[in-house]
Amino acid sequence: MSTADTSASARPESVGKLMASPANEQVLAQARRHGRLVLIVFSGEFDKLMAAFTLATAAAAMGVEVKMFFTFWGVLGLRRKRRFSGKSWLDRLLTAALPAGLGARVSHMNFLGLGAPFFAFVMRTKKVSSLAQLVDLARQLGVKMIACQMSMTTMGVAPDELMEGLEFGGAGRAVGELQSDAATLFI
């Protein structure tokens, strides 16, 4: 999605309005004190990615340095396409069986695969920023998105299947980020 496609409701000055709950405000207050927020994104489901990117963009808009580490199922949430060529039979099987597409599934109310498109329609109708808009905004705000290399290998996902602009790293990089004085969330 291009910058021009980002709606006014997803601009940095309005991101703070997305943070309505006291729990989210508390996390952001801690992140502001530390100046850094690390999100460990373990799920690639639509609703959990929405929460992760809403927190990431809100914190980044407030001047907090944000890094998102996508591991295991979270890596699948970054997969923009499926590629079968050049893979082993086991990786081709995984490619066919596992979801592709930004937030392709919803953790509850998936409606046989129609849950994510349904919620996208509801959000569009209510003029709520889409997941794609939040990802674009996160990039604009300098949020670092890191895909776990071990998870990619395990799931049979190649770097060219993932969205552009990602960094790659292992658990050591995630642990290094967590060792610094940063607020941390596991989603």
C-alpha positions, 0 to 999 in steps of 0.5 A: 500500500502506498503512502497516498493510500493511508487514510487520515485516521492512520496518520501519526497524530491520530494514532494515540486515539487508537489506544483507549484501554487503560492497560494499553496506556500503561504499556505505552507509559512504560515504553515512553519511560524506557524510550524503547518497546519490543513486541514479540509477535507470536501470532499471525492472526488478523486480530493479534496483528491489529493489536501489535501494529496498533501498539507499535504505531502508537508508541512510535508516534510518541517518539518511542523506538519500536522493534517487532520480532515475528516468530513462529506463527507470527512469521506467517502473518508477514507472508505476502505470497506462496512460492513452491518452486525450488523447495523440498517436498516437505516445504511445499507441503507446509507452503500449501497447508499454512496461510499466506496473506497479511492477517489471513485468519482471525483467532475467533469468529473466523467463519470458515475463512471469512472472518478477516475479510468480514472484519476488514469490511467492518473496519472500512465501514467504520473508518478504522485504519486497516491492517495494511494501513497500520503496517504502512504507517509503522514503516513510515514511523521507523518501526523495525520489523524482524522475522525469525530465521529459525521460524522461517526455516521451520515453516518452509518460508523463504525471504522472497515470500515475505513482505518487503522491508523486513530484517532477519535475525535469530533468537539471539537478536531477540534476546539482545533486544530484550536485554536492553532497558525496554518495555516488552509485550508478547502478542 
